Amino acid sequence: MDHVLTEEGYDVTPSLTTKPIDNIDEIKPDVVIVDDHIKGNKKGSEVIEELKSDTETEDLSAVLTSTSPDVPKKQKNAKRMTI
């Protein structure tokens, strides 16, 4: 996905771990795309929940990707957090 976005002219910070989230203030992304099963000390859904519960990043667009059958349930929970 990062290759396609880069070709389309987007500035991408690709990672297979949650490490860039620790530097989100420096990266200042327009959107965060994270897989629920990303390597790191938390799941992608937890990363998004933390971003949405922080006043500094609550308005940041976030996309959760996964092949897990639990994604629709997590999507509903995330929508409740943004209302």
CYANA upper distance limits for C-alpha pairs under 8 A (distance plus 0.5 A):
  1 MET  CA      5 LEU  CA      6.82
  2 ASP  CA      6 THR  CA      6.53
  2 ASP  CA     12 VAL  CA      6.86
  2 ASP  CA     13 THR  CA      8.47
  2 ASP  CA     14 PRO  CA      6.75
  3 HIS  CA      7 GLU  CA      6.69
  4 VAL  CA      8 GLU  CA      6.80
  5 LEU  CA      9 GLY  CA      7.05
  5 LEU  CA     10 TYR  CA      5.96
  5 LEU  CA     11 ASP  CA      8.29
  5 LEU  CA     12 VAL  CA      7.62
  6 THR  CA     10 TYR  CA      5.44
  6 THR  CA     11 ASP  CA      6.69
  6 THR  CA     12 VAL  CA      6.74
 13 THR  CA     20 PRO  CA      8.22
 15 SER  CA     19 LYS  CA      8.15
 15 SER  CA     20 PRO  CA      7.66
 16 LEU  CA     38 ILE  CA      6.80
 16 LEU  CA     39 LYS  CA      6.69
 17 THR  CA     38 ILE  CA      6.21
 17 THR  CA     39 LYS  CA      5.05
 17 THR  CA     40 GLY  CA      5.80
 18 THR  CA     22 ASP  CA      8.04
 18 THR  CA     38 ILE  CA      7.35
 18 THR  CA     39 LYS  CA      7.08
 18 THR  CA     40 GLY  CA      5.87
 18 THR  CA     41 ASN  CA      8.08
 18 THR  CA     42 LYS  CA      8.08
 18 THR  CA     44 GLY  CA      8.47
 18 THR  CA     47 VAL  CA      8.44
 19 LYS  CA     23 ASN  CA      7.95
 19 LYS  CA     40 GLY  CA      7.96
 20 PRO  CA     24 ILE  CA      6.80
 20 PRO  CA     27 ILE  CA      8.46
 21 ILE  CA     47 VAL  CA      8.35
 23 ASN  CA     27 ILE  CA      6.81
 24 ILE  CA     28 LYS  CA      6.26
 24 ILE  CA     29 PRO  CA      7.71
 29 PRO  CA     60 LEU  CA      8.33
 30 ASP  CA     60 LEU  CA      7.05
 30 ASP  CA     61 SER  CA      7.17
 31 VAL  CA     60 LEU  CA      6.65
 31 VAL  CA     61 SER  CA      5.19
 31 VAL  CA     62 ALA  CA      5.99
 31 VAL  CA     63 VAL  CA      8.07
 32 VAL  CA     60 LEU  CA      8.05
 32 VAL  CA     61 SER  CA      6.87
 32 VAL  CA     62 ALA  CA      5.18
 32 VAL  CA     63 VAL  CA      6.67
 33 ILE  CA     62 ALA  CA      6.35
 33 ILE  CA     63 VAL  CA      5.15
 33 ILE  CA     64 LEU  CA      6.56
 33 ILE  CA     65 THR  CA      7.75
 34 VAL  CA     38 ILE  CA      7.62
 34 VAL  CA     44 GLY  CA      6.04
 34 VAL  CA     62 ALA  CA      8.30
 34 VAL  CA     63 VAL  CA      6.83
 34 VAL  CA     64 LEU  CA      5.76
 34 VAL  CA     65 THR  CA      6.57
 35 ASP  CA     43 LYS  CA      8.39
 35 ASP  CA     44 GLY  CA      5.88
 35 ASP  CA     45 SER  CA      8.47
 35 ASP  CA     64 LEU  CA      6.16
 35 ASP  CA     65 THR  CA      5.02
 35 ASP  CA     66 SER  CA      5.93
 36 ASP  CA     43 LYS  CA      5.71
 36 ASP  CA     44 GLY  CA      4.36
 36 ASP  CA     45 SER  CA      6.00
 36 ASP  CA     64 LEU  CA      6.87
 36 ASP  CA     65 THR  CA      6.65
 36 ASP  CA     66 SER  CA      6.08
 37 HIS  CA     43 LYS  CA      6.15
 37 HIS  CA     44 GLY  CA      6.73
 37 HIS  CA     66 SER  CA      7.62
 38 ILE  CA     42 LYS  CA      8.38
 38 ILE  CA     43 LYS  CA      6.65
 38 ILE  CA     44 GLY  CA      6.58
 39 LYS  CA     43 LYS  CA      8.21
 42 LYS  CA     46 GLU  CA      6.63
 42 LYS  CA     47 VAL  CA      7.34
 43 LYS  CA     47 VAL  CA      6.93
 44 GLY  CA     48 ILE  CA      6.85
 44 GLY  CA     64 LEU  CA      7.24
 45 SER  CA     49 GLU  CA      6.64
 45 SER  CA     64 LEU  CA      7.20
 45 SER  CA     74 LYS  CA      7.69
 46 GLU  CA     50 GLU  CA      6.63
 47 VAL  CA     51 LEU  CA      6.75
 48 ILE  CA     52 LYS  CA      6.58
 48 ILE  CA     62 ALA  CA      7.16
 48 ILE  CA     64 LEU  CA      8.18
 49 GLU  CA     53 SER  CA      6.64
 49 GLU  CA     78 ALA  CA      7.44
 49 GLU  CA     81 MET  CA      8.42
 50 GLU  CA     54 ASP  CA      6.79
 51 LEU  CA     57 THR  CA      5.80
 51 LEU  CA     58 GLU  CA      6.24
 51 LEU  CA     60 LEU  CA      8.09
 52 LYS  CA     57 THR  CA      6.75
 52 LYS  CA     58 GLU  CA      4.55
 52 LYS  CA     59 ASP  CA      7.63
 52 LYS  CA     60 LEU  CA      8.09
 52 LYS  CA     81 MET  CA      7.66
 52 LYS  CA     82 THR  CA      7.68
 53 SER  CA     57 THR  CA      8.27
 53 SER  CA     58 GLU  CA      6.49
 53 SER  CA     81 MET  CA      8.22
 54 ASP  CA     58 GLU  CA      5.98
 55 THR  CA     59 ASP  CA      8.46
 65 THR  CA     71 VAL  CA      8.44
 66 SER  CA     71 VAL  CA      7.40
 67 THR  CA     71 VAL  CA      8.29
 70 ASP  CA     74 LYS  CA      6.90
 71 VAL  CA     75 GLN  CA      6.46
 72 PRO  CA     76 LYS  CA      6.85
 73 LYS  CA     77 ASN  CA      6.98
 74 LYS  CA     78 ALA  CA      6.67
 75 GLN  CA     79 LYS  CA      6.71
 76 LYS  CA     80 ARG  CA      6.89
 77 ASN  CA     81 MET  CA      7.04
 78 ALA  CA     82 THR  CA      7.15
 79 LYS  CA     83 ILE  CA      7.04
